[in-house]
Structure formats: structure tokens, C-alpha cells
Amino acid sequence: MSEIWLAVDAEPVPPDQKRPDQVDWHWGDRSLALAIDAIATVSGFPVRVVPVADAQSPLPPDRNAVTVLPLSLNVPPTLLDPALGEVLTKCRDRAQFRTWVEDTLDVATGDGFWWLPIALTAKGPLYGEAIAFDGQRNGFAQPWHLSDAERQPAYRTGLQLLQALDAPPSVYLLQFSLDGRGRMVVDRLYPFPARPALASHGVQKPDLFACYWTCTLGARLRDLVILG
């Protein structure tokens, strides 16, 4: 392998439609520089961002020379490890994913406003501190305090989801909330570090972008630590 491609949606968000709480990555997002730097540092390989469409046609004859890491649910699964491609396909359609969650796990679904990072290693999951959008800071924030009674349902459901999906090692963001009785409500699952992962930069060691490569590589990851 000689290069890593981060595949994102090709169309940028129009300036008048950009929101600080935008979850999805888009071409031209300057914040992607953090992902590039973190992955390049931990991997030692050149990293570049490519639109989804460009990730399909110009792949070199030696496919092993490039590793495509998705940062979009629209990446064709044929470009990915088959197991990750299947998970991404399952997660792509929000309504269908919620129906699958309800039928498979008997868990309620609905809109979520927290994200639970799960670094799934070859030896099992490591859970990061919750992330939320902080209106006062006008950006994503980690750690977002949840009580143990609030975290545990997310841990259990996250593990059940990954097991039901037969998910391969990667970084996952589980978007969720809790109902009035403290019961889990699942919104969706991102099989990559979506934009809320920005909150981990300079806060968690390693940050979620470095974890992304480490998990994909199948290398050992000891812990997720909040700095300070």
C-alpha cells in the first residue's frame, strides 16, 4: 500500500446552508485537515481526500496500492473491505436502518442528539466519552457528561448492534438519545468518524481519526483517554 484515500460526498454544502452541527462530511470541508494529519501521522502513508465519484474510476491497476476509507455513507461498497461494505450499506438508509434496529434488537428508534464513539478493535470494543453539539461553543463537544445509568444502555445497545451487523474493526459513532424513562432510542450508526468526531481532536488520545486507521489496520489499541 502506498496511499490512503478518504472518500467524502462530492457536493459541498452551499455557504448559506452550512450549519455548525452538520454531521456529514462534504468535499471542501476544511476540518478534514485534522483527519488527514491524524491518519497520516499514525499510518506513515500519504493521505488525501477524494470525492466519492473520483474514488471509483482512477484507482490504480494495483488496487492494493490504495486503501479507501469511507467518510460518507455513499461510498460504493465494492471499494471497501466486504464486511465494512455490508455494514455501510445497512446503515445508509436511515428509515430502513431504524426499522432493522426495531425488528432485530427490539429497541426504540427516533432522533438522537448524542454520539457514542466505539473503537472496535480485533479484540473487542473500546468506548469513548459521549459527544454532543454545544450551542454555546457553536461546535461539537467531548466529553459530554452522561451518568452511568445513561451510558450503560448505550454501551449495551452499541455492542448488540455491532454484533448483529457482524461489524469489522473500525470506528463507529452511534447516534442516540434516551426517552423519559431512560430507555435507549437509536437514531443511526456511522461506520466511520463522522463530523462529531472533530470533538475528539486535542481532547481524546488517540483522537477518533487516529483510532480509525489503527482499528482498520487491526493494530492494538489500549485505551481511549480524555486528556487533562
N, C-alpha and C positions, 0 to 999 in steps of 0.2 A: 504494500500500500504506500502511496506517495502523497495523497491529498485527501482532505475531508471536506465534503460539501454540506452546508446547512441549507436545506431546501425550505423556502418560505413561499407564501402566496405572492403572485407576481404583481397584482394590482395594489398600489399604495392607497392608503386611506386618504381621501381628499382633505386638505387642510381644515376646511370648515366642518368636517365630520370627525376629526380626531378627538378622542376623549382620553384623559389620563388613566381611566380604568379599563382601557381597551385590553382584552385578554389575548387576542390572536396576534401573532407576528405578521408583519407585512413588509414587502420589499421597500427599502429606503428607510426603515426604522433605524435611527442612529444608535439606539440602545443595543442593537445587535453586536456592536463593537465589544461589549462586555463578554458576550458569549464566545466570540471569536478569540479574544485574548485568553479566556479561561481554558477553552478546549485546546488551543494551540500550545499553551504552557504545559498542560498536563500530558498531552499526546506527543509533542515534539514534531508534529506534522503541520504543513501549511493548511490553513482553514479559509474557506471563502463562502460567501452567501450567494446562492443562486436561486432564481425564480423556479417554481415547480416545473414550468414548461421547459426551461433550459436544462433541467436536471434529467430530462428524458433523452433528448437527441444527441448531445455532444459527448456522451460518455465514451471514453477511450476504448479501443478494441479490447484492451486488458481490463476487464471490469474490476479485477482485484486491485487496480491502481487507485481506485476511488472508493471511499466509503460515504454513502449518502445518509445523513442523519436528518430525520424529519423535524421541522419546526412548524408543520402545518398538517392538518387532518386531510388535506387534499393531495398529498404526495401519493403517486401510484404505488400500490403495494409491491408491484413487480421490481421496484428499485431497491427494496428493503429486504432484510432478513425475513424469510417467510413467516416466522412466528410473529414478529413485530408487525408485518404487513397485515396479518389476520386481525390482530388487536386493533390496529389503526382503523381498519375497515369497520369493525364492530362499533368503534367509538365515534365514527364520522357523523352519522345522522343522530342528532340529539334526541328526537322523538322516539326513534327506533331503539336507541340505546336505553332510554328510560323505560320503555316497555319491556325490554330484555331484563333489566335490573329488577323490575317488579315481578316478572314471571319467574326469574331464576333464583333471586335471593329473598323474595317477599319483603322488600324494603321499599318504603315510600320514596317518591321522586318529586322534584319541584325545583324552584330556583334556589341556587346556593350563593353565598357571599363570603365563604371561607375556602381556602385551598390547603389541603394536606399534602405536603411533599412526601413521596415514598420512593426511596432509592432501593430498587430491587436488585440485589446482588445475586451472584451464583449461589450464595449460602443463605439467602433469605432477605427479608425487608428491613430497612432502617427508616425510621420515621423522623421527619424534620418537624420543627415547630410550625404551627399554623401561620398562614399568610392571609391578610385581608387588605382591602383598599381603605386607606386612611384619608378621609376627606380633608382633614386639617393639613396634612402634609401634601395632599394632592398627588398621592402615589401609593404604591403597594408597600406594606409594612410587615416585617417579621422581626421578632416573634410577636404574634398576636395572641394575647393571653386567653387560654381556654382552661377551664377547670378540668381536673382529672375525669370527672363524670361526663364532661363534654368531649374530651379527647378519646376516651376508650371506645365509644361507639364508632368513631371514625376509623380508629385503628382496626377494629374487628371487621368492619364493612370493607375497608380498603383491602385487607388481606383476602377476604372472601371473594371480592371482585377479581383480584389478580389470579387467584386460584381457579375461579370459574372460567376465566379467559385463557388459562394456561399461558400467562404472560411471560415473555422472556426478560432477562435483565435489562433494565433501562431506568430512567427517572420518570415517575408518574405524578401528575397533580390531580388529586381527587377534589372536585368542586362540590361543596356540600353545605348544608345548614342543619339546624335542629328544630323540631317543632316545639310547641308549647310545653310538651311533656318530656322534652329532652331526647326524643327519638330521632334517629338518623333520617335525613332527607338527602338523597343523592341527586345532583344536577347532571354532571358529566365527568368523564375521565379523559385527561390528556396524557397520551403515552410519550410525552416529551416535556421539557421545561417550557411551558407557555409563559407569556409576559409577566405574570405574577412572580415568576422565579427571579426577576430582577431584584426583588426584596432581599434575596439571599446574598447578593454581592456585597462583600465587606462586612457582612453580619454573621454568616454561617461559614464554617470551614470544614471541608471544602464547600464552595458555593455549588448551586444546583447544576451549573453548566459544566464545571469540572467533574461533578458526580456523573453527569450524563455520559461522558466519554469513558470514565472509569467503569461504570456498570456495563456499558455496551461492550467494552473490551473483555469483560469477565474478570477484571482485576479485583484485588481485595480492597474493601472499603471498611475501615474500622468503625467509624462513628461520624455523626453529624453534630458538630459542636457550635453553639452560639458564642461568638466572641465577646469578651468583656464581662 
